[in-house]
Amino acid sequence: MTDDQKWEAVLNNDERYDGLFFCGVKTTKIFCRPSCKAKTPLKKNVEYFENPKQAEKAGYRACKRCRPDLLECQPVK
């Protein structure tokens, strides 16, 4: 999967990509699921991770809205 495909999934809040990758926002140091309904960040501020542990190791914390640190979650809408 390319970064452009991942970006499209983030823009569209596409639940089909949840668990396949996670996106971190460099300016806030928060990482989310692709389906997160939080405000869409600027593309230049996004980096992608394979799993939550990788994001945490890079200094990011889990989003409190979509809870990417949990296996199953009913995200806040």
N, CA, C and O atoms as a Tripos MOL2 file, in Angstrom:
@<TRIPOS>MOLECULE
protein
  308   307    77     0     0
PROTEIN
NO_CHARGES

@<TRIPOS>ATOM
      1 N           0.8500   -1.1680    0.0000 N.3       1 MET1
      2 CA          0.0000    0.0000    0.0000 C.3       1 MET1
      3 C           0.9020    1.2400    0.0000 C.2       1 MET1
      4 O           1.8470    1.3340    0.7840 O.2       1 MET1
      5 N           0.6000    2.1740   -0.8790 N.am      2 THR2
      6 CA          1.4050    3.3930   -0.9700 C.3       2 THR2
      7 C           0.9260    4.4410    0.0420 C.2       2 THR2
      8 O          -0.1700    4.3370    0.5920 O.2       2 THR2
      9 N           1.7610    5.4380    0.2700 N.am      3 ASP3
     10 CA          1.3640    6.5250    1.1660 C.3       3 ASP3
     11 C           0.1650    7.2830    0.6050 C.2       3 ASP3
     12 O          -0.6710    7.7640    1.3700 O.2       3 ASP3
     13 N           0.0690    7.3940   -0.7190 N.am      4 ASP4
     14 CA         -1.0840    8.0720   -1.3220 C.3       4 ASP4
     15 C          -2.3780    7.2960   -1.0550 C.2       4 ASP4
     16 O          -3.4200    7.9000   -0.8040 O.2       4 ASP4
     17 N          -2.3160    5.9720   -1.1070 N.am      5 GLN5
     18 CA         -3.4850    5.1510   -0.7990 C.3       5 GLN5
     19 C          -3.8730    5.2980    0.6700 C.2       5 GLN5
     20 O          -5.0560    5.3700    1.0040 O.2       5 GLN5
     21 N          -2.8760    5.3410    1.5350 N.am      6 LYS6
     22 CA         -3.1380    5.5220    2.9630 C.3       6 LYS6
     23 C          -3.7760    6.8910    3.2070 C.2       6 LYS6
     24 O          -4.7170    7.0130    3.9920 O.2       6 LYS6
     25 N          -3.2610    7.9130    2.5360 N.am      7 TRP7
     26 CA         -3.8030    9.2620    2.6930 C.3       7 TRP7
     27 C          -5.2720    9.3050    2.2600 C.2       7 TRP7
     28 O          -6.0940    9.9290    2.9310 O.2       7 TRP7
     29 N          -5.6030    8.6550    1.1590 N.am      8 GLU8
     30 CA         -6.9970    8.5980    0.6970 C.3       8 GLU8
     31 C          -7.8810    7.9280    1.7430 C.2       8 GLU8
     32 O          -9.0090    8.3620    1.9740 O.2       8 GLU8
     33 N          -7.3750    6.8750    2.3740 N.am      9 ALA9
     34 CA         -8.1370    6.1870    3.4210 C.3       9 ALA9
     35 C          -8.3870    7.1210    4.6020 C.2       9 ALA9
     36 O          -9.4760    7.1240    5.1760 O.2       9 ALA9
     37 N          -7.3720    7.9170    4.9660 N.am     10 VAL10
     38 CA         -7.5230    8.8750    6.0650 C.3      10 VAL10
     39 C          -8.5380    9.9600    5.6820 C.2      10 VAL10
     40 O          -9.4110   10.3050    6.4790 O.2      10 VAL10
     41 N          -8.4220   10.4910    4.4660 N.am     11 LEU11
     42 CA         -9.3510   11.5400    4.0080 C.3      11 LEU11
     43 C         -10.7970   11.0590    4.0250 C.2      11 LEU11
     44 O         -11.7130   11.8220    4.3350 O.2      11 LEU11
     45 N         -10.9900    9.7880    3.6890 N.am     12 ASN12
     46 CA        -12.3370    9.2260    3.5890 C.3      12 ASN12
     47 C         -12.7990    8.5260    4.8670 C.2      12 ASN12
     48 O         -13.8900    7.9560    4.8990 O.2      12 ASN12
     49 N         -11.9700    8.5650    5.9300 N.am     13 ASN13
     50 CA        -12.3000    7.8820    7.1860 C.3      13 ASN13
     51 C         -12.7240    6.4440    6.9160 C.2      13 ASN13
     52 O         -13.7350    5.9700    7.4340 O.2      13 ASN13
     53 N         -11.9420    5.7720    6.1100 N.am     14 ASP14
     54 CA        -12.2920    4.4350    5.6120 C.3      14 ASP14
     55 C         -12.0000    3.3420    6.6490 C.2      14 ASP14
     56 O         -10.8410    3.0230    6.9160 O.2      14 ASP14
     57 N         -13.0480    2.7810    7.2200 N.am     15 GLU15
     58 CA        -12.9400    1.7390    8.2510 C.3      15 GLU15
     59 C         -12.2850    0.4650    7.7350 C.2      15 GLU15
     60 O         -11.7550   -0.3130    8.5280 O.2      15 GLU15
     61 N         -12.3090    0.2370    6.4390 N.am     16 ARG16
     62 CA        -11.7210   -0.9890    5.8770 C.3      16 ARG16
     63 C         -10.2180   -1.0660    6.1030 C.2      16 ARG16
     64 O          -9.6320   -2.1470    6.0250 O.2      16 ARG16
     65 N          -9.5880    0.0740    6.3810 N.am     17 TYR17
     66 CA         -8.1420    0.1060    6.5760 C.3      17 TYR17
     67 C          -7.7320    0.0640    8.0460 C.2      17 TYR17
     68 O          -6.5440    0.0050    8.3620 O.2      17 TYR17
     69 N          -8.7160    0.0950    8.9410 N.am     18 ASP18
     70 CA         -8.3920    0.0150   10.3700 C.3      18 ASP18
     71 C          -7.6370   -1.2730   10.6600 C.2      18 ASP18
     72 O          -8.0500   -2.3560   10.2440 O.2      18 ASP18
     73 N          -6.5330   -1.1460   11.3750 N.am     19 GLY19
     74 CA         -5.7060   -2.2950   11.7010 C.3      19 GLY19
     75 C          -4.6200   -2.5830   10.6850 C.2      19 GLY19
     76 O          -3.6660   -3.3010   10.9850 O.2      19 GLY19
     77 N          -4.7500   -2.0290    9.4760 N.am     20 LEU20
     78 CA         -3.7290   -2.2380    8.4510 C.3      20 LEU20
     79 C          -2.5890   -1.2450    8.5970 C.2      20 LEU20
     80 O          -1.4400   -1.5450    8.2740 O.2      20 LEU20
     81 N          -2.9270   -0.0510    9.0920 N.am     21 PHE21
     82 CA         -1.9180    0.9590    9.3770 C.3      21 PHE21
     83 C          -2.5080    1.9740   10.3400 C.2      21 PHE21
     84 O          -3.7130    1.9860   10.5900 O.2      21 PHE21
     85 N          -1.6510    2.8180   10.8710 N.am     22 PHE22
     86 CA         -2.0510    3.8760   11.7960 C.3      22 PHE22
     87 C          -1.3680    5.1520   11.3170 C.2      22 PHE22
     88 O          -0.2740    5.1030   10.7550 O.2      22 PHE22
     89 N          -2.0100    6.2830   11.5390 N.am     23 CYS23
     90 CA         -1.4160    7.5380   11.0880 C.3      23 CYS23
     91 C          -1.1290    8.4350   12.2860 C.2      23 CYS23
     92 O          -1.9540    8.5860   13.1870 O.2      23 CYS23
     93 N           0.0550    9.0230   12.2720 N.am     24 GLY24
     94 CA          0.4650    9.9400   13.3260 C.3      24 GLY24
     95 C           0.5200   11.3560   12.7930 C.2      24 GLY24
     96 O           0.9010   11.5870   11.6460 O.2      24 GLY24
     97 N           0.1370   12.2970   13.6320 N.am     25 VAL25
     98 CA          0.1880   13.7060   13.2510 C.3      25 VAL25
     99 C           1.3910   14.3330   13.9540 C.2      25 VAL25
    100 O           1.4360   14.4230   15.1810 O.2      25 VAL25
    101 N           2.3490   14.7560   13.1630 N.am     26 LYS26
    102 CA          3.6100   15.2560   13.6940 C.3      26 LYS26
    103 C           3.4380   16.4660   14.6150 C.2      26 LYS26
    104 O           4.1860   16.6120   15.5810 O.2      26 LYS26
    105 N           2.4680   17.3290   14.3310 N.am     27 THR27
    106 CA          2.3040   18.5670   15.1040 C.3      27 THR27
    107 C           1.6740   18.3400   16.4710 C.2      27 THR27
    108 O           1.8990   19.1230   17.3940 O.2      27 THR27
    109 N           0.8860   17.2750   16.6100 N.am     28 THR28
    110 CA          0.2290   16.9880   17.8930 C.3      28 THR28
    111 C           0.8300   15.7930   18.6160 C.2      28 THR28
    112 O           0.6160   15.6040   19.8140 O.2      28 THR28
    113 N           1.5960   14.9750   17.8640 N.am     29 LYS29
    114 CA          2.1830   13.7320   18.3850 C.3      29 LYS29
    115 C           1.0970   12.7550   18.8550 C.2      29 LYS29
    116 O           1.2600   12.0550   19.8540 O.2      29 LYS29
    117 N          -0.0170   12.7280   18.1050 N.am     30 ILE30
    118 CA         -1.1250   11.8070   18.3670 C.3      30 ILE30
    119 C          -1.2420   10.8730   17.1680 C.2      30 ILE30
    120 O          -1.0820   11.3050   16.0260 O.2      30 ILE30
    121 N          -1.5230    9.5830   17.4230 N.am     31 PHE31
    122 CA         -1.7650    8.6620   16.3150 C.3      31 PHE31
    123 C          -3.1880    8.1320   16.3730 C.2      31 PHE31
    124 O          -3.7800    7.9930   17.4430 O.2      31 PHE31
    125 N          -3.7260    7.8390   15.1800 N.am     32 CYS32
    126 CA         -5.1310    7.4600   15.0240 C.3      32 CYS32
    127 C          -5.2920    6.2640   14.0910 C.2      32 CYS32
    128 O          -4.3620    5.8310   13.4110 O.2      32 CYS32
    129 N          -6.5150    5.7560   14.0960 N.am     33 ARG33
    130 CA         -6.9420    4.7840   13.0950 C.3      33 ARG33
    131 C          -7.2850    5.5710   11.8240 C.2      33 ARG33
    132 O          -7.5930    6.7600   11.9130 O.2      33 ARG33
    133 N          -7.2390    4.9390   10.6470 N.am     34 PRO34
    134 CA         -7.6370    5.6450    9.4250 C.3      34 PRO34
    135 C          -9.0850    6.1530    9.4660 C.2      34 PRO34
    136 O          -9.4090    7.1440    8.8110 O.2      34 PRO34
    137 N          -9.9360    5.4960   10.2140 N.am     35 SER35
    138 CA        -11.3560    5.8690   10.2570 C.3      35 SER35
    139 C         -11.6800    6.9760   11.2500 C.2      35 SER35
    140 O         -12.8430    7.3590   11.3750 O.2      35 SER35
    141 N         -10.6950    7.4950   11.9520 N.am     36 CYS36
    142 CA        -10.9460    8.4920   12.9880 C.3      36 CYS36
    143 C         -11.6520    9.7250   12.4230 C.2      36 CYS36
    144 O         -11.3030   10.2210   11.3520 O.2      36 CYS36
    145 N         -12.6430   10.2040   13.1570 N.am     37 LYS37
    146 CA        -13.4320   11.3530   12.7200 C.3      37 LYS37
    147 C         -12.8730   12.6780   13.2400 C.2      37 LYS37
    148 O         -13.5210   13.7160   13.1000 O.2      37 LYS37
    149 N         -11.6890   12.6560   13.8330 N.am     38 ALA38
    150 CA        -11.0670   13.9040   14.2850 C.3      38 ALA38
    151 C         -10.7530   14.7780   13.0660 C.2      38 ALA38
    152 O         -10.7970   14.3210   11.9240 O.2      38 ALA38
    153 N         -10.4420   16.0190   13.3340 N.am     39 LYS39
    154 CA        -10.1080   16.9590   12.2570 C.3      39 LYS39
    155 C          -8.9890   16.3920   11.3830 C.2      39 LYS39
    156 O          -8.0040   15.8570   11.8920 O.2      39 LYS39
    157 N          -9.1470   16.5130   10.0740 N.am     40 THR40
    158 CA         -8.1500   15.9960    9.1390 C.3      40 THR40
    159 C          -6.9040   16.8720    9.1740 C.2      40 THR40
    160 O          -6.9840   18.0880    8.9970 O.2      40 THR40
    161 N          -5.7580   16.2490    9.4040 N.am     41 PRO41
    162 CA         -4.5060   17.0190    9.4530 C.3      41 PRO41
    163 C          -4.0220   17.3700    8.0410 C.2      41 PRO41
    164 O          -4.5390   16.8520    7.0510 O.2      41 PRO41
    165 N          -3.0480   18.2350    7.9690 N.am     42 LEU42
    166 CA         -2.4080   18.5080    6.6870 C.3      42 LEU42
    167 C          -1.5840   17.2860    6.2940 C.2      42 LEU42
    168 O          -0.9560   16.6540    7.1440 O.2      42 LEU42
    169 N          -1.5890   16.9640    5.0230 N.am     43 LYS43
    170 CA         -0.8740   15.7820    4.5310 C.3      43 LYS43
    171 C           0.6060   15.8200    4.9180 C.2      43 LYS43
    172 O           1.1850   14.7860    5.2490 O.2      43 LYS43
    173 N           1.2220   17.0100    4.8770 N.am     44 LYS44
    174 CA          2.6500   17.1220    5.1840 C.3      44 LYS44
    175 C           2.9680   16.8090    6.6450 C.2      44 LYS44
    176 O           4.1230   16.5640    6.9910 O.2      44 LYS44
    177 N           1.9430   16.8170    7.5010 N.am     45 ASN45
    178 CA          2.1420   16.5590    8.9300 C.3      45 ASN45
    179 C           1.8430   15.1270    9.3390 C.2      45 ASN45
    180 O           1.8330   14.8130   10.5300 O.2      45 ASN45
    181 N           1.6010   14.2570    8.3710 N.am     46 VAL46
    182 CA          1.1990   12.8720    8.6680 C.3      46 VAL46
    183 C           2.3320   11.8940    8.3710 C.2      46 VAL46
    184 O           3.0280   12.0020    7.3620 O.2      46 VAL46
    185 N           2.4920   10.9390    9.2820 N.am     47 GLU47
    186 CA          3.3670    9.8000    8.9990 C.3      47 GLU47
    187 C           2.6200    8.5280    9.3690 C.2      47 GLU47
    188 O           1.7040    8.5550   10.1910 O.2      47 GLU47
    189 N           3.0130    7.4160    8.7620 N.am     48 TYR48
    190 CA          2.2740    6.1700    8.9080 C.3      48 TYR48
    191 C           3.0800    5.1280    9.6780 C.2      48 TYR48
    192 O           4.3080    5.0740    9.6080 O.2      48 TYR48
    193 N           2.3420    4.3060   10.4120 N.am     49 PHE49
    194 CA          2.9440    3.2450   11.2200 C.3      49 PHE49
    195 C           2.2110    1.9380   10.9690 C.2      49 PHE49
    196 O           1.0240    1.9310   10.6430 O.2      49 PHE49
    197 N           2.9300    0.8320   11.1240 N.am     50 GLU50
    198 CA          2.3390   -0.4900   10.9340 C.3      50 GLU50
    199 C           1.4940   -0.9250   12.1170 C.2      50 GLU50
    200 O           0.5400   -1.6850   11.9540 O.2      50 GLU50
    201 N           1.8420   -0.4420   13.3240 N.am     51 ASN51
    202 CA          1.1190   -0.8650   14.5220 C.3      51 ASN51
    203 C           1.2370    0.2080   15.6090 C.2      51 ASN51
    204 O           2.0740    1.1040   15.5040 O.2      51 ASN51
    205 N           0.4120    0.1200   16.6410 N.am     52 PRO52
    206 CA          0.4470    1.1120   17.7240 C.3      52 PRO52
    207 C           1.7940    1.1700   18.4530 C.2      52 PRO52
    208 O           2.2390    2.2510   18.8410 O.2      52 PRO52
    209 N           2.4330    0.0340   18.6380 N.am     53 LYS53
    210 CA          3.7240    0.0070   19.3390 C.3      53 LYS53
    211 C           4.7700    0.8360   18.5890 C.2      53 LYS53
    212 O           5.5670    1.5440   19.2050 O.2      53 LYS53
    213 N           4.7610    0.7460   17.2800 N.am     54 GLN54
    214 CA          5.6950    1.5070   16.4620 C.3      54 GLN54
    215 C           5.4440    3.0160   16.6300 C.2      54 GLN54
    216 O           6.3910    3.7970   16.7230 O.2      54 GLN54
    217 N           4.1830    3.4160   16.6670 N.am     55 ALA55
    218 CA          3.8380    4.8290   16.8520 C.3      55 ALA55
    219 C           4.2630    5.3150   18.2370 C.2      55 ALA55
    220 O           4.8220    6.4030   18.3780 O.2      55 ALA55
    221 N           3.9930    4.5030   19.2510 N.am     56 GLU56
    222 CA          4.3710    4.8750   20.6200 C.3      56 GLU56
    223 C           5.8920    4.9910   20.7540 C.2      56 GLU56
    224 O           6.3930    5.8900   21.4300 O.2      56 GLU56
    225 N           6.6090    4.0950   20.1200 N.am     57 LYS57
    226 CA          8.0710    4.1300   20.1670 C.3      57 LYS57
    227 C           8.6050    5.4150   19.5150 C.2      57 LYS57
    228 O           9.6630    5.9150   19.8950 O.2      57 LYS57
    229 N           7.8710    5.9390   18.5410 N.am     58 ALA58
    230 CA          8.2680    7.1730   17.8530 C.3      58 ALA58
    231 C           7.8430    8.4200   18.6300 C.2      58 ALA58
    232 O           8.0730    9.5440   18.1820 O.2      58 ALA58
    233 N           7.2180    8.2160   19.8020 N.am     59 GLY59
    234 CA          6.8590    9.3510   20.6500 C.3      59 GLY59
    235 C           5.4300    9.8370   20.5350 C.2      59 GLY59
    236 O           5.0990   10.9160   21.0260 O.2      59 GLY59
    237 N           4.5810    9.0550   19.8930 N.am     60 TYR60
    238 CA          3.1740    9.4270   19.7440 C.3      60 TYR60
    239 C           2.3280    8.8130   20.8520 C.2      60 TYR60
    240 O           2.6850    7.7850   21.4260 O.2      60 TYR60
    241 N           1.1960    9.4620   21.1450 N.am     61 ARG61
    242 CA          0.2350    8.8980   22.0910 C.3      61 ARG61
    243 C          -1.0480    8.5870   21.3370 C.2      61 ARG61
    244 O          -1.3340    9.1850   20.3000 O.2      61 ARG61
    245 N          -1.8120    7.6490   21.8690 N.am     62 ALA62
    246 CA         -3.0480    7.2130   21.2160 C.3      62 ALA62
    247 C          -4.1250    8.2970   21.2840 C.2      62 ALA62
    248 O          -4.2650    8.9890   22.2920 O.2      62 ALA62
    249 N          -4.8680    8.4290   20.2140 N.am     63 CYS63
    250 CA         -6.0040    9.3440   20.1420 C.3      63 CYS63
    251 C          -7.0620    8.9090   21.1580 C.2      63 CYS63
    252 O          -7.3540    7.7200   21.2840 O.2      63 CYS63
    253 N          -7.6220    9.8570   21.8660 N.am     64 LYS64
    254 CA         -8.6530    9.5380   22.8510 C.3      64 LYS64
    255 C         -10.0250    9.3760   22.2070 C.2      64 LYS64
    256 O         -10.9770    8.9470   22.8590 O.2      64 LYS64
    257 N         -10.1220    9.7200   20.9330 N.am     65 ARG65
    258 CA        -11.3900    9.5980   20.2240 C.3      65 ARG65
    259 C         -11.5500    8.2160   19.5800 C.2      65 ARG65
    260 O         -12.5750    7.5600   19.7640 O.2      65 ARG65
    261 N         -10.5450    7.7790   18.8290 N.am     66 CYS66
    262 CA        -10.6640    6.5040   18.1070 C.3      66 CYS66
    263 C          -9.9740    5.3370   18.8070 C.2      66 CYS66
    264 O         -10.1390    4.1910   18.3900 O.2      66 CYS66
    265 N          -9.2070    5.6040   19.8570 N.am     67 ARG67
    266 CA         -8.5420    4.5910   20.6820 C.3      67 ARG67
    267 C          -7.8240    3.5140   19.8560 C.2      67 ARG67
    268 O          -8.1870    2.3390   19.9200 O.2      67 ARG67
    269 N          -6.8130    3.9130   19.0840 N.am     68 PRO68
    270 CA         -6.0770    2.9280   18.2840 C.3      68 PRO68
    271 C          -5.2390    1.9680   19.1100 C.2      68 PRO68
    272 O          -4.6940    1.0020   18.5760 O.2      68 PRO68
    273 N          -5.1310    2.2230   20.4000 N.am     69 ASP69
    274 CA         -4.3660    1.3410   21.2830 C.3      69 ASP69
    275 C          -5.1720    0.1310   21.7430 C.2      69 ASP69
    276 O          -4.6160   -0.7800   22.3560 O.2      69 ASP69
    277 N          -6.4650    0.1080   21.4590 N.am     70 LEU70
    278 CA         -7.3320   -1.0130   21.8310 C.3      70 LEU70
    279 C          -7.6140   -1.8890   20.6230 C.2      70 LEU70
    280 O          -7.7200   -1.3930   19.5020 O.2      70 LEU70
    281 N          -7.7350   -3.1920   20.8500 N.am     71 LEU71
    282 CA         -8.0470   -4.0870   19.7390 C.3      71 LEU71
    283 C          -9.4200   -3.7990   19.1590 C.2      71 LEU71
    284 O          -9.5920   -3.7540   17.9410 O.2      71 LEU71
    285 N         -10.3930   -3.6070   20.0310 N.am     72 GLU72
    286 CA        -11.7380   -3.2910   19.5800 C.3      72 GLU72
    287 C         -12.2000   -2.0260   20.2720 C.2      72 GLU72
    288 O         -11.9720   -1.8360   21.4670 O.2      72 GLU72
    289 N         -12.8370   -1.1800   19.5250 N.am     73 CYS73
    290 CA        -13.2920    0.0910   20.0980 C.3      73 CYS73
    291 C         -14.4760    0.5850   19.2940 C.2      73 CYS73
    292 O         -14.5190    0.4300   18.0730 O.2      73 CYS73
    293 N         -15.4250    1.1720   19.9740 N.am     74 GLN74
    294 CA        -16.5180    1.8730   19.3140 C.3      74 GLN74
    295 C         -16.1730    3.3570   19.3860 C.2      74 GLN74
    296 O         -16.5100    4.0230   20.3650 O.2      74 GLN74
    297 N         -15.5010    3.8840   18.3530 N.am     75 PRO75
    298 CA        -15.0320    5.2690   18.3890 C.3      75 PRO75
    299 C         -16.1570    6.2740   18.6340 C.2      75 PRO75
    300 O         -17.3070    6.0650   18.2450 O.2      75 PRO75
    301 N         -15.7870    7.3560   19.2830 N.am     76 VAL76
    302 CA        -16.7190    8.4660   19.5140 C.3      76 VAL76
    303 C         -17.0070    9.1060   18.1790 C.2      76 VAL76
    304 O         -16.0830    9.3750   17.4110 O.2      76 VAL76
    305 N         -18.2550    9.3540   17.8870 N.am     77 LYS77
    306 CA        -18.6280    9.9420   16.5810 C.3      77 LYS77
    307 C         -18.6940   11.4330   16.6470 C.2      77 LYS77
    308 O         -18.9920   12.0830   15.6450 O.2      77 LYS77
@<TRIPOS>BOND
     1     1     2 1
     2     2     3 1
     3     3     4 2
     4     3     5 am
     5     5     6 1
     6     6     7 1
     7     7     8 2
     8     7     9 am
     9     9    10 1
    10    10    11 1
    11    11    12 2
    12    11    13 am
    13    13    14 1
    14    14    15 1
    15    15    16 2
    16    15    17 am
    17    17    18 1
    18    18    19 1
    19    19    20 2
    20    19    21 am
    21    21    22 1
    22    22    23 1
    23    23    24 2
    24    23    25 am
    25    25    26 1
    26    26    27 1
    27    27    28 2
    28    27    29 am
    29    29    30 1
    30    30    31 1
    31    31    32 2
    32    31    33 am
    33    33    34 1
    34    34    35 1
    35    35    36 2
    36    35    37 am
    37    37    38 1
    38    38    39 1
    39    39    40 2
    40    39    41 am
    41    41    42 1
    42    42    43 1
    43    43    44 2
    44    43    45 am
    45    45    46 1
    46    46    47 1
    47    47    48 2
    48    47    49 am
    49    49    50 1
    50    50    51 1
    51    51    52 2
    52    51    53 am
    53    53    54 1
    54    54    55 1
    55    55    56 2
    56    55    57 am
    57    57    58 1
    58    58    59 1
    59    59    60 2
    60    59    61 am
    61    61    62 1
    62    62    63 1
    63    63    64 2
    64    63    65 am
    65    65    66 1
    66    66    67 1
    67    67    68 2
    68    67    69 am
    69    69    70 1
    70    70    71 1
    71    71    72 2
    72    71    73 am
    73    73    74 1
    74    74    75 1
    75    75    76 2
    76    75    77 am
    77    77    78 1
    78    78    79 1
    79    79    80 2
    80    79    81 am
    81    81    82 1
    82    82    83 1
    83    83    84 2
    84    83    85 am
    85    85    86 1
    86    86    87 1
    87    87    88 2
    88    87    89 am
    89    89    90 1
    90    90    91 1
    91    91    92 2
    92    91    93 am
    93    93    94 1
    94    94    95 1
    95    95    96 2
    96    95    97 am
    97    97    98 1
    98    98    99 1
    99    99   100 2
   100    99   101 am
   101   101   102 1
   102   102   103 1
   103   103   104 2
   104   103   105 am
   105   105   106 1
   106   106   107 1
   107   107   108 2
   108   107   109 am
   109   109   110 1
   110   110   111 1
   111   111   112 2
   112   111   113 am
   113   113   114 1
   114   114   115 1
   115   115   116 2
   116   115   117 am
   117   117   118 1
   118   118   119 1
   119   119   120 2
   120   119   121 am
   121   121   122 1
   122   122   123 1
   123   123   124 2
   124   123   125 am
   125   125   126 1
   126   126   127 1
   127   127   128 2
   128   127   129 am
   129   129   130 1
   130   130   131 1
   131   131   132 2
   132   131   133 am
   133   133   134 1
   134   134   135 1
   135   135   136 2
   136   135   137 am
   137   137   138 1
   138   138   139 1
   139   139   140 2
   140   139   141 am
   141   141   142 1
   142   142   143 1
   143   143   144 2
   144   143   145 am
   145   145   146 1
   146   146   147 1
   147   147   148 2
   148   147   149 am
   149   149   150 1
   150   150   151 1
   151   151   152 2
   152   151   153 am
   153   153   154 1
   154   154   155 1
   155   155   156 2
   156   155   157 am
   157   157   158 1
   158   158   159 1
   159   159   160 2
   160   159   161 am
   161   161   162 1
   162   162   163 1
   163   163   164 2
   164   163   165 am
   165   165   166 1
   166   166   167 1
   167   167   168 2
   168   167   169 am
   169   169   170 1
   170   170   171 1
   171   171   172 2
   172   171   173 am
   173   173   174 1
   174   174   175 1
   175   175   176 2
   176   175   177 am
   177   177   178 1
   178   178   179 1
   179   179   180 2
   180   179   181 am
   181   181   182 1
   182   182   183 1
   183   183   184 2
   184   183   185 am
   185   185   186 1
   186   186   187 1
   187   187   188 2
   188   187   189 am
   189   189   190 1
   190   190   191 1
   191   191   192 2
   192   191   193 am
   193   193   194 1
   194   194   195 1
   195   195   196 2
   196   195   197 am
   197   197   198 1
   198   198   199 1
   199   199   200 2
   200   199   201 am
   201   201   202 1
   202   202   203 1
   203   203   204 2
   204   203   205 am
   205   205   206 1
   206   206   207 1
   207   207   208 2
   208   207   209 am
   209   209   210 1
   210   210   211 1
   211   211   212 2
   212   211   213 am
   213   213   214 1
   214   214   215 1
   215   215   216 2
   216   215   217 am
   217   217   218 1
   218   218   219 1
   219   219   220 2
   220   219   221 am
   221   221   222 1
   222   222   223 1
   223   223   224 2
   224   223   225 am
   225   225   226 1
   226   226   227 1
   227   227   228 2
   228   227   229 am
   229   229   230 1
   230   230   231 1
   231   231   232 2
   232   231   233 am
   233   233   234 1
   234   234   235 1
   235   235   236 2
   236   235   237 am
   237   237   238 1
   238   238   239 1
   239   239   240 2
   240   239   241 am
   241   241   242 1
   242   242   243 1
   243   243   244 2
   244   243   245 am
   245   245   246 1
   246   246   247 1
   247   247   248 2
   248   247   249 am
   249   249   250 1
   250   250   251 1
   251   251   252 2
   252   251   253 am
   253   253   254 1
   254   254   255 1
   255   255   256 2
   256   255   257 am
   257   257   258 1
   258   258   259 1
   259   259   260 2
   260   259   261 am
   261   261   262 1
   262   262   263 1
   263   263   264 2
   264   263   265 am
   265   265   266 1
   266   266   267 1
   267   267   268 2
   268   267   269 am
   269   269   270 1
   270   270   271 1
   271   271   272 2
   272   271   273 am
   273   273   274 1
   274   274   275 1
   275   275   276 2
   276   275   277 am
   277   277   278 1
   278   278   279 1
   279   279   280 2
   280   279   281 am
   281   281   282 1
   282   282   283 1
   283   283   284 2
   284   283   285 am
   285   285   286 1
   286   286   287 1
   287   287   288 2
   288   287   289 am
   289   289   290 1
   290   290   291 1
   291   291   292 2
   292   291   293 am
   293   293   294 1
   294   294   295 1
   295   295   296 2
   296   295   297 am
   297   297   298 1
   298   298   299 1
   299   299   300 2
   300   299   301 am
   301   301   302 1
   302   302   303 1
   303   303   304 2
   304   303   305 am
   305   305   306 1
   306   306   307 1
   307   307   308 2
@<TRIPOS>SUBSTRUCTURE
     1 MET1         2 RESIDUE 1 A MET
     2 THR2         6 RESIDUE 1 A THR
     3 ASP3        10 RESIDUE 1 A ASP
     4 ASP4        14 RESIDUE 1 A ASP
     5 GLN5        18 RESIDUE 1 A GLN
     6 LYS6        22 RESIDUE 1 A LYS
     7 TRP7        26 RESIDUE 1 A TRP
     8 GLU8        30 RESIDUE 1 A GLU
     9 ALA9        34 RESIDUE 1 A ALA
    10 VAL10       38 RESIDUE 1 A VAL
    11 LEU11       42 RESIDUE 1 A LEU
    12 ASN12       46 RESIDUE 1 A ASN
    13 ASN13       50 RESIDUE 1 A ASN
    14 ASP14       54 RESIDUE 1 A ASP
    15 GLU15       58 RESIDUE 1 A GLU
    16 ARG16       62 RESIDUE 1 A ARG
    17 TYR17       66 RESIDUE 1 A TYR
    18 ASP18       70 RESIDUE 1 A ASP
    19 GLY19       74 RESIDUE 1 A GLY
    20 LEU20       78 RESIDUE 1 A LEU
    21 PHE21       82 RESIDUE 1 A PHE
    22 PHE22       86 RESIDUE 1 A PHE
    23 CYS23       90 RESIDUE 1 A CYS
    24 GLY24       94 RESIDUE 1 A GLY
    25 VAL25       98 RESIDUE 1 A VAL
    26 LYS26      102 RESIDUE 1 A LYS
    27 THR27      106 RESIDUE 1 A THR
    28 THR28      110 RESIDUE 1 A THR
    29 LYS29      114 RESIDUE 1 A LYS
    30 ILE30      118 RESIDUE 1 A ILE
    31 PHE31      122 RESIDUE 1 A PHE
    32 CYS32      126 RESIDUE 1 A CYS
    33 ARG33      130 RESIDUE 1 A ARG
    34 PRO34      134 RESIDUE 1 A PRO
    35 SER35      138 RESIDUE 1 A SER
    36 CYS36      142 RESIDUE 1 A CYS
    37 LYS37      146 RESIDUE 1 A LYS
    38 ALA38      150 RESIDUE 1 A ALA
    39 LYS39      154 RESIDUE 1 A LYS
    40 THR40      158 RESIDUE 1 A THR
    41 PRO41      162 RESIDUE 1 A PRO
    42 LEU42      166 RESIDUE 1 A LEU
    43 LYS43      170 RESIDUE 1 A LYS
    44 LYS44      174 RESIDUE 1 A LYS
    45 ASN45      178 RESIDUE 1 A ASN
    46 VAL46      182 RESIDUE 1 A VAL
    47 GLU47      186 RESIDUE 1 A GLU
    48 TYR48      190 RESIDUE 1 A TYR
    49 PHE49      194 RESIDUE 1 A PHE
    50 GLU50      198 RESIDUE 1 A GLU
    51 ASN51      202 RESIDUE 1 A ASN
    52 PRO52      206 RESIDUE 1 A PRO
    53 LYS53      210 RESIDUE 1 A LYS
    54 GLN54      214 RESIDUE 1 A GLN
    55 ALA55      218 RESIDUE 1 A ALA
    56 GLU56      222 RESIDUE 1 A GLU
    57 LYS57      226 RESIDUE 1 A LYS
    58 ALA58      230 RESIDUE 1 A ALA
    59 GLY59      234 RESIDUE 1 A GLY
    60 TYR60      238 RESIDUE 1 A TYR
    61 ARG61      242 RESIDUE 1 A ARG
    62 ALA62      246 RESIDUE 1 A ALA
    63 CYS63      250 RESIDUE 1 A CYS
    64 LYS64      254 RESIDUE 1 A LYS
    65 ARG65      258 RESIDUE 1 A ARG
    66 CYS66      262 RESIDUE 1 A CYS
    67 ARG67      266 RESIDUE 1 A ARG
    68 PRO68      270 RESIDUE 1 A PRO
    69 ASP69      274 RESIDUE 1 A ASP
    70 LEU70      278 RESIDUE 1 A LEU
    71 LEU71      282 RESIDUE 1 A LEU
    72 GLU72      286 RESIDUE 1 A GLU
    73 CYS73      290 RESIDUE 1 A CYS
    74 GLN74      294 RESIDUE 1 A GLN
    75 PRO75      298 RESIDUE 1 A PRO
    76 VAL76      302 RESIDUE 1 A VAL
    77 LYS77      306 RESIDUE 1 A LYS
